Amino acid sequence: MTAGQTDERNGLLATRVGFQISPYLTTLLLFVIALLPRLPGLDRFLTSDENTNIFFAGSDVVAAFLAGNWRGTYWHFYPGVTMSWLDGLGMAGHYLLDLLTGQPVPSFTEYVYGDILSLLVANRLPYAILTAAAVPAMYLLARQLLPQRMALLGALFIAFDPFYLAHSRVAHGDAPVAVFMSLSTLAFFIYGESIIGSAGRSESLTAFLWQRRSIYLLLSAIFGSLAALTKAPGQFMVIFVIGMAIIYAGLAWRQTTSDPLSAILLRWLLVVISWGLISLVVFVLLWPSMWVDPVGTLRQMLDETFGKVDQGHLVYFFGAPTLDPGPWFYLYVIPFRLTPVVLIGSLLSFLIFIPKVNDWLRLQESERRTIFFLWLFTISLLLFGNLSPKKQDRYLLPLFPFLNFLAAVGWLGVVGLISHRAHPRYRYAAPLAIASILALLLFHLWPTFSCYPY
């Protein structure tokens, strides 16, 4: 059953469209739509952290790499490795452009230590491109887990989410880690659901791992490693994957009558081990410091991480400066960073779990399970973030893509219910349903344009 057929069966928007857009064209359009608001005015402002991020993560690491000083590529406990690669690619691209256009340029090692204002656009552009490319990538993954319209609307919400958009235009690790964690999680969900869907078929351990679905395990591990190479909370992916493996093992055991629990647990243990080994290989390959001193690099990173975490971070919360705003900080500030459309829509997604509502919408069990798992990720990361006294709203930016998808679920669910109930008697129900979704999208993206430059 195709995604479009699934959507019609679900009745979430009981409308018939006279044409279908190719998934490839949709992907391209989503990338262009997401990129356009990220490009203007990249040189119009400078944030307080970018001096450090550009010269330490970028210039110092690039210089160390070119000099063969592999250990010198350690610059922060983040560890910020992907930031170094993004900064380096941006500066190398700008340097090459200057050479091709005949501009007088110094050596590259001198160029990377130039005036920060001259490096700003070069360093920010890779972040803008990465976060824009992530929007269609999330859509392509989400459409395998949710009805296509939910995936598409969620991707459009993400493209114009003001908080996510603002952080995707600066040289910092918050937006990249949100991208990598989201892609890793969605890919692992697809892998897990494919196994649950084939529960009951007897497979050897080798056949279990070497299936076409394993590409999603590979993708999840690679993106999970990139998240860990960026900054906390990227390391949360290890905990979450282990937890999800236990949940999927339980679901597989409940659905099968032929395999004993021990065999199911062994298979999922192999999944976790495979995920971990792939992630470890990527972690080492992309961080030159790990090539020459893996033990010392990890020890330094852990020592500095726990030292900084214990110190907290000075924030102004409830009328007073504090190093630890307490367990209610994220519950209080995250809603203020959401648009009204996403905040209300994500809460509306809980309606899906009401049996009567679900009977009307006719969602597949796997789709309901995905919605539950999106909330599970959101709540788990929220609890994980509360473990540290060091808190800032941007530290939980990885929540925002999933909250946007949940908002799409909520709004399309409500519109689908209204359309479903009214359609037999009211011929304008379908056009009004489409118009209401377009109005929601316009209301969501209005802050993006009304608050420029952001």
C-alpha positions as CSV (number, residue, x, y, z in Angstrom):
1,M,0.0,0.0,0.0
2,T,1.4,3.4,-1.0
3,A,1.7,6.3,1.3
4,G,-1.0,8.1,-0.7
5,Q,-3.4,5.1,-0.5
6,T,-2.7,4.9,3.2
7,D,-3.6,8.5,3.7
8,E,-7.0,8.0,1.9
9,R,-7.7,5.0,4.0
10,N,-7.0,6.9,7.2
11,G,-9.5,9.6,6.3
12,L,-7.4,12.2,8.0
13,L,-8.3,14.6,5.1
14,A,-11.0,12.9,3.0
15,T,-10.1,14.8,-0.1
16,R,-9.2,13.7,-3.6
17,V,-6.5,15.5,-5.4
18,G,-6.4,15.4,-9.2
19,F,-2.6,14.9,-9.3
20,Q,0.2,13.6,-7.2
21,I,3.6,15.2,-6.8
22,S,6.6,13.0,-7.1
23,P,8.4,12.3,-3.8
24,Y,11.6,13.5,-5.5
25,L,10.0,16.8,-6.5
26,T,8.5,17.1,-3.0
27,T,12.0,16.6,-1.5
28,L,13.5,19.2,-3.7
29,L,10.8,21.7,-3.0
30,L,11.1,21.1,0.7
31,F,14.8,21.8,0.6
32,V,14.4,25.0,-1.4
33,I,11.5,26.1,0.9
34,A,13.6,25.4,4.0
35,L,16.8,27.0,2.6
36,L,15.2,30.3,1.5
37,P,14.6,31.8,5.0
38,R,18.0,30.6,6.2
39,L,20.1,32.5,3.7
40,P,19.2,36.2,3.9
41,G,21.3,38.4,6.1
42,L,23.8,35.9,7.4
43,D,26.3,38.7,7.9
44,R,23.9,41.1,9.8
45,F,24.6,40.0,13.3
46,L,27.2,38.2,15.5
47,T,26.3,36.0,18.5
48,S,28.5,35.9,21.6
49,D,29.6,32.2,21.2
50,E,30.6,32.5,17.5
51,N,34.0,34.0,18.1
52,T,34.9,30.9,20.1
53,N,33.1,28.5,17.7
54,I,34.7,30.0,14.6
55,F,38.3,30.4,15.7
56,F,38.6,27.5,18.1
57,A,36.3,24.9,16.4
58,G,37.2,26.1,13.0
59,S,40.5,27.9,12.7
60,D,42.5,26.1,15.4
61,V,41.2,22.7,14.4
62,V,41.8,23.3,10.7
63,A,45.4,24.5,11.4
64,A,46.1,21.5,13.6
65,F,44.7,19.1,11.0
66,L,46.7,20.6,8.1
67,A,49.8,20.5,10.3
68,G,49.2,16.8,11.1
69,N,48.7,17.6,14.8
70,W,45.9,15.1,15.2
71,R,45.7,15.5,19.0
72,G,45.3,19.2,18.4
73,T,41.9,18.6,16.8
74,Y,40.5,18.4,20.4
75,W,39.1,21.8,21.2
76,H,36.1,21.3,23.5
77,F,34.3,18.7,25.6
78,Y,31.2,19.0,23.4
79,P,33.2,17.6,21.5
80,G,32.1,19.8,18.6
81,V,33.8,17.7,15.9
82,T,31.0,18.2,13.4
83,M,31.2,21.9,14.0
84,S,34.9,21.8,13.0
85,W,34.1,19.9,9.8
86,L,31.3,22.4,8.9
87,D,33.5,25.4,9.7
88,G,36.3,23.9,7.7
89,L,34.2,23.1,4.7
90,G,32.7,26.6,4.8
91,M,36.1,28.4,5.0
92,A,37.6,26.1,2.3
93,G,34.7,26.7,0.0
94,H,35.0,30.5,0.4
95,Y,38.8,30.4,0.0
96,L,38.4,28.4,-3.2
97,L,35.8,30.8,-4.5
98,D,38.2,33.7,-3.9
99,L,40.9,31.9,-5.8
100,L,38.7,31.1,-8.7
101,T,37.5,34.7,-9.0
102,G,41.1,36.0,-8.9
103,Q,40.9,37.6,-5.5
104,P,44.2,38.2,-3.7
105,V,44.4,35.7,-0.8
106,P,47.0,34.7,1.7
107,S,47.8,31.1,2.5
108,F,44.9,29.0,3.8
109,T,46.3,28.7,7.3
110,E,46.5,32.5,7.4
111,Y,43.1,32.9,5.8
112,V,41.3,30.9,8.5
113,Y,42.5,33.4,11.1
114,G,41.3,36.5,9.3
115,D,38.8,39.0,10.5
116,I,35.7,37.3,12.0
117,L,33.3,39.4,10.0
118,S,34.9,38.3,6.8
119,L,34.6,34.6,7.9
120,L,31.0,34.8,9.2
121,V,29.0,33.9,6.1
122,A,31.5,31.2,5.1
123,N,31.2,29.5,8.5
124,R,27.4,29.9,8.8
125,L,26.5,28.8,5.3
126,P,27.2,25.0,5.9
127,Y,24.9,25.1,9.0
128,A,22.1,26.7,7.0
129,I,22.5,24.1,4.2
130,L,22.7,21.2,6.6
131,T,19.5,22.2,8.5
132,A,17.7,22.9,5.3
133,A,18.6,19.5,3.9
134,A,17.4,17.9,7.1
135,V,13.8,19.0,6.5
136,P,13.3,16.8,3.4
137,A,15.4,14.1,5.0
138,M,13.1,14.0,8.0
139,Y,10.1,14.0,5.6
140,L,11.4,11.0,3.7
141,L,11.9,9.1,6.9
142,A,8.7,10.2,8.6
143,R,6.5,9.3,5.6
144,Q,7.4,5.7,6.2
145,L,6.1,5.9,9.8
146,L,3.1,8.3,9.5
147,P,0.5,9.1,6.8
148,Q,2.1,11.1,4.1
149,R,0.2,14.3,4.8
150,M,1.3,14.3,8.4
151,A,4.9,13.9,7.4
152,L,4.6,16.7,4.9
153,L,2.9,19.1,7.2
154,G,5.3,18.3,10.0
155,A,8.3,19.0,7.7
156,L,6.8,22.3,6.7
157,F,6.3,23.2,10.3
158,I,9.9,22.3,11.0
159,A,11.1,24.4,8.0
160,F,9.6,27.6,9.5
161,D,9.8,26.9,13.2
162,P,11.2,30.2,14.5
163,F,13.4,28.9,17.3
164,Y,14.9,26.1,15.2
165,L,15.3,28.4,12.3
166,A,17.1,31.0,14.3
167,H,19.7,28.5,15.6
168,S,20.1,27.0,12.2
169,R,21.7,30.2,10.9
170,V,24.6,30.5,13.4
171,A,27.9,28.6,13.8
172,H,26.9,26.5,16.8
173,G,26.3,22.9,17.6
174,D,22.6,23.1,18.8
175,A,21.0,22.9,15.4
176,P,23.3,20.1,14.0
177,V,22.8,17.9,17.1
178,A,19.0,18.4,16.7
179,V,19.3,17.3,13.0
180,F,21.4,14.2,13.8
181,M,19.4,13.1,16.7
182,S,16.1,13.4,14.8
183,L,17.4,11.5,11.8
184,S,18.9,8.8,14.0
185,T,15.7,8.3,15.9
186,L,13.4,8.2,12.9
187,A,15.7,5.8,11.1
188,F,15.8,3.5,14.2
189,F,12.0,3.7,14.4
190,I,11.7,2.5,10.7
191,Y,14.1,-0.3,11.4
192,G,12.2,-1.4,14.5
193,E,8.9,-1.3,12.8
194,S,10.1,-3.3,9.9
195,I,11.2,-6.1,12.4
196,I,7.8,-5.9,14.2
197,G,6.1,-6.1,10.9
198,S,7.9,-9.3,10.0
199,A,7.4,-10.9,13.5
200,G,6.6,-14.6,13.3
201,R,9.0,-15.4,10.5
202,S,11.9,-17.6,11.5
203,E,15.3,-16.1,10.7
204,S,18.8,-17.0,11.5
205,L,20.9,-14.4,13.4
206,T,22.8,-13.6,10.2
207,A,19.7,-13.2,8.1
208,F,18.1,-11.1,10.8
209,L,20.9,-8.5,10.6
210,W,21.6,-8.7,6.8
211,Q,18.3,-7.5,5.5
212,R,17.4,-4.6,3.3
213,R,16.0,-2.9,6.4
214,S,19.5,-2.9,7.9
215,I,20.2,0.3,5.9
216,Y,18.1,2.1,8.5
217,L,20.1,0.6,11.3
218,L,23.2,1.8,9.6
219,L,21.8,5.3,9.1
220,S,20.6,5.5,12.7
221,A,24.1,4.5,13.9
222,I,25.9,7.0,11.7
223,F,23.6,9.9,12.6
224,G,23.7,8.9,16.3
225,S,27.5,9.0,16.2
226,L,27.4,12.4,14.5
227,A,25.1,13.6,17.3
228,A,27.6,12.4,19.9
229,L,30.4,14.1,17.9
230,T,28.5,17.4,18.1
231,K,27.5,18.1,21.7
232,A,25.3,17.0,24.5
233,P,22.6,15.8,24.4
234,G,23.9,13.7,21.5
235,Q,25.1,11.0,23.9
236,F,21.5,10.5,24.9
237,M,21.0,8.5,21.7
238,V,22.9,5.5,23.2
239,I,20.5,5.4,26.1
240,F,17.5,5.8,23.9
241,V,18.5,3.1,21.4
242,I,19.0,0.6,24.2
243,G,15.6,1.5,25.7
244,M,13.9,1.2,22.4
245,A,15.6,-2.1,21.7
246,I,14.1,-3.5,24.9
247,I,10.6,-2.1,23.9
248,Y,10.8,-3.6,20.4
249,A,11.9,-6.9,21.9
250,G,8.9,-6.9,24.1
251,L,6.6,-6.1,21.2
252,A,8.2,-8.9,19.1
253,W,7.7,-11.4,21.9
254,R,4.1,-10.4,22.3
255,Q,3.4,-10.9,18.6
256,T,5.2,-14.1,17.9
257,T,4.4,-17.6,19.0
258,S,7.3,-19.4,17.4
259,D,10.4,-17.7,18.9
260,P,11.3,-18.0,22.6
261,L,12.0,-14.8,24.5
262,S,15.7,-15.7,24.7
263,A,16.1,-15.8,20.9
264,I,14.3,-12.4,20.6
265,L,16.5,-10.8,23.3
266,L,19.6,-12.2,21.6
267,R,18.6,-10.7,18.3
268,W,18.0,-7.3,19.7
269,L,21.2,-7.5,21.7
270,L,22.9,-8.0,18.4
271,V,21.1,-4.9,17.0
272,V,22.3,-2.8,19.9
273,I,25.9,-4.1,19.6
274,S,25.8,-3.5,15.8
275,W,24.5,0.0,16.3
276,G,27.2,0.7,18.9
277,L,30.0,-0.7,16.8
278,I,29.0,1.3,13.7
279,S,28.7,4.4,15.8
280,L,32.1,3.8,17.4
281,V,33.8,3.4,14.0
282,V,32.3,6.7,12.7
283,F,33.2,8.4,16.0
284,V,36.8,7.4,15.6
285,L,37.1,8.0,11.9
286,L,35.8,11.6,12.0
287,W,37.8,12.7,15.0
288,P,41.6,12.8,14.3
289,S,42.3,13.2,18.0
290,M,40.9,9.6,18.5
291,W,43.4,8.3,16.0
292,V,46.4,8.9,18.1
293,D,45.2,9.2,21.7
294,P,41.8,7.6,22.1
295,V,42.1,7.0,25.9
296,G,43.4,10.5,26.6
297,T,40.9,12.2,24.4
298,L,37.9,10.4,26.0
299,R,39.3,11.0,29.5
300,Q,39.8,14.7,28.9
301,M,36.3,15.0,27.4
302,L,34.6,13.2,30.3
303,D,36.6,15.1,32.9
304,E,35.7,18.5,31.4
305,T,32.1,17.5,30.7
306,F,31.3,16.6,34.3
307,G,33.2,19.5,35.6
308,K,31.2,22.0,33.5
309,V,28.0,20.2,34.2
310,D,28.4,20.5,37.9
311,Q,29.2,24.2,37.6
312,G,25.8,24.9,36.0
313,H,25.1,27.9,33.7
314,L,24.0,31.3,34.8
315,V,20.5,32.1,33.6
316,Y,17.8,34.6,34.6
317,F,14.7,32.6,35.7
318,F,11.7,33.8,37.6
319,G,13.1,37.1,38.5
320,A,16.6,36.0,39.7
321,P,19.9,35.0,38.3
322,T,20.8,31.3,39.1
323,L,23.2,28.6,38.2
324,D,20.5,25.9,38.5
325,P,17.0,27.0,37.5
326,G,15.6,23.7,38.8
327,P,13.4,20.9,37.4
328,W,10.7,23.1,36.1
329,F,12.9,25.2,33.8
330,Y,12.4,23.3,30.6
331,L,8.7,22.7,31.2
332,Y,8.3,26.4,31.6
333,V,10.5,27.8,28.8
334,I,10.0,25.3,26.0
335,P,6.3,26.2,25.5
336,F,7.4,29.8,25.2
337,R,9.7,28.8,22.3
338,L,7.0,27.1,20.4
339,T,4.5,28.8,18.1
340,P,0.9,28.7,19.2
341,V,0.2,26.3,16.3
342,V,2.8,23.8,17.4
343,L,2.1,24.1,21.1
344,I,-1.7,23.6,20.7
345,G,-1.3,21.0,17.9
346,S,1.2,18.9,19.8
347,L,-1.2,18.7,22.8
348,L,-4.1,17.8,20.4
349,S,-2.1,14.8,19.3
350,F,-2.9,13.1,22.6
351,L,-6.5,12.8,21.2
352,I,-5.1,10.0,19.0
353,F,-4.8,7.8,22.1
354,I,-8.5,8.0,22.8
355,P,-10.0,4.8,21.5
356,K,-13.2,6.4,20.1
357,V,-11.2,9.0,18.2
358,N,-8.8,6.4,16.8
359,D,-11.7,4.3,15.6
360,W,-12.9,7.3,13.5
361,L,-9.4,8.1,12.1
362,R,-8.6,4.4,11.5
363,L,-4.9,4.8,12.0
364,Q,-2.8,1.7,11.7
365,E,-1.3,0.2,14.8
366,S,2.2,1.0,13.6
367,E,1.2,4.7,13.1
368,R,-0.3,5.0,16.6
369,R,2.9,3.3,17.9
370,T,5.1,5.9,16.1
371,I,3.1,8.8,17.6
372,F,3.6,7.2,21.1
373,F,7.3,6.8,20.4
374,L,7.6,10.4,19.3
375,W,6.2,11.5,22.7
376,L,8.4,8.9,24.4
377,F,11.5,10.5,22.9
378,T,10.3,14.0,23.8
379,I,9.6,13.1,27.4
380,S,12.7,11.0,27.8
381,L,15.0,13.8,26.5
382,L,13.2,16.3,28.7
383,L,13.9,14.2,31.8
384,F,17.5,13.6,30.6
385,G,18.1,17.3,30.3
386,N,16.8,17.9,33.8
387,L,19.6,15.7,35.2
388,S,22.1,18.5,34.7
389,P,22.0,21.8,36.6
390,K,23.4,23.4,33.4
391,K,20.3,24.4,31.5
392,Q,19.4,26.6,28.6
393,D,16.4,26.5,26.3
394,R,18.6,25.7,23.2
395,Y,20.1,22.6,24.9
396,L,16.8,20.8,24.1
397,L,16.5,22.0,20.5
398,P,16.3,18.3,19.4
399,L,12.7,18.2,20.9
400,F,11.5,20.7,18.3
401,P,11.4,18.6,15.1
402,F,9.4,15.9,16.9
403,L,7.0,18.5,18.5
404,N,6.4,19.9,15.0
405,F,5.6,16.4,13.7
406,L,3.3,15.8,16.7
407,A,1.6,19.2,16.0
408,A,0.9,18.0,12.4
409,V,-0.6,14.8,13.8
410,G,-2.8,16.8,16.2
411,W,-4.1,19.3,13.7
412,L,-4.6,16.9,10.9
413,G,-6.4,14.6,13.3
414,V,-8.8,17.3,14.4
415,V,-9.4,18.5,10.8
416,G,-9.8,14.9,9.8
417,L,-12.4,14.3,12.4
418,I,-14.4,17.3,11.4
419,S,-14.1,16.4,7.7
420,H,-15.0,12.8,8.4
421,R,-18.2,13.7,10.3
422,A,-19.3,16.5,8.0
423,H,-18.3,15.0,4.6
424,P,-21.5,12.9,3.9
425,R,-23.7,16.0,4.3
426,Y,-21.5,18.9,3.4
427,R,-19.8,19.0,0.0
428,Y,-17.5,21.9,1.0
429,A,-16.0,20.0,3.9
430,A,-12.9,18.9,1.9
431,P,-12.0,22.4,0.5
432,L,-12.5,23.9,4.0
433,A,-10.3,21.2,5.5
434,I,-7.5,22.1,3.0
435,A,-8.0,25.9,3.6
436,S,-7.8,25.4,7.4
437,I,-4.5,23.6,7.1
438,L,-3.1,26.3,4.9
439,A,-4.3,28.9,7.4
440,L,-2.5,27.1,10.2
441,L,0.7,26.9,8.2
442,L,0.5,30.6,7.4
443,F,-0.1,31.4,11.0
444,H,2.8,29.3,12.0
445,L,5.3,30.8,9.5
446,W,4.2,34.4,10.1
447,P,6.7,35.0,12.9
448,T,9.5,34.0,10.5
449,F,8.7,36.9,8.2
450,S,7.4,39.4,10.7
451,C,10.5,39.2,12.9
452,Y,13.2,39.3,10.2
453,P,16.1,39.7,10.7
454,Y,16.1,36.8,13.1
